Amino acid sequence: MSNIWLKMPGLTGDSMDLGHEGETDVLSYRWGLSKSQRNATCYSWRKVFLERI
């Protein structure tokens, strides 16, 4: 049993959970933030990049 399901038009998943039949069970996913840093002595503003799911 999964807590998250993926529904995509044109694709049929194998979920048999009530209310989510034909969807895909999502077993795990990652989502992160990253920030590049020039050096330890630089105190300028830096952008944080949000990764796509």
C-alpha positions as CSV (number, residue, x, y, z in Angstrom):
1,M,0.0,0.0,0.0
2,S,1.3,3.4,-1.0
3,N,0.6,6.9,0.4
4,I,1.4,8.7,-2.9
5,W,0.2,7.8,-6.3
6,L,1.1,9.1,-9.8
7,K,-1.6,9.6,-12.5
8,M,-0.4,10.3,-16.0
9,P,-2.7,10.5,-19.0
10,G,-2.1,7.7,-21.4
11,L,-0.3,5.4,-18.9
12,T,-1.9,2.7,-16.8
13,G,-0.3,1.9,-13.5
14,D,-0.6,-1.3,-11.4
15,S,-2.1,0.2,-8.2
16,M,-5.1,-1.7,-6.8
17,D,-5.6,0.6,-3.8
18,L,-9.2,1.8,-3.4
19,G,-9.7,5.0,-5.3
20,H,-6.3,4.8,-7.0
21,E,-6.9,1.9,-9.4
22,G,-4.8,2.1,-12.5
23,E,-2.4,4.7,-11.0
24,T,1.2,4.1,-10.2
25,D,2.4,3.6,-6.6
26,V,5.2,5.9,-5.7
27,L,7.6,4.1,-3.4
28,S,10.1,6.9,-3.0
29,Y,11.1,10.3,-4.4
30,R,13.7,12.9,-3.8
31,W,13.4,16.7,-3.8
32,G,16.2,19.0,-2.9
33,L,17.8,22.4,-2.8
34,S,21.3,23.2,-3.8
35,K,23.5,26.3,-3.5
36,S,26.8,26.9,-5.1
37,Q,29.6,28.6,-3.1
38,R,32.6,30.3,-4.6
39,N,34.9,30.2,-1.6
40,A,34.8,30.4,2.2
41,T,35.7,34.1,2.3
42,C,33.0,35.3,-0.1
43,Y,29.9,36.8,1.7
44,S,27.9,37.8,-1.3
45,W,24.3,36.8,-1.8
46,R,23.9,33.4,-3.4
47,K,20.9,31.9,-5.2
48,V,19.4,28.7,-4.0
49,F,18.2,26.3,-6.8
50,L,15.1,24.3,-6.3
51,E,15.3,20.9,-8.0
52,R,12.4,19.5,-10.0
53,I,10.5,16.5,-8.7
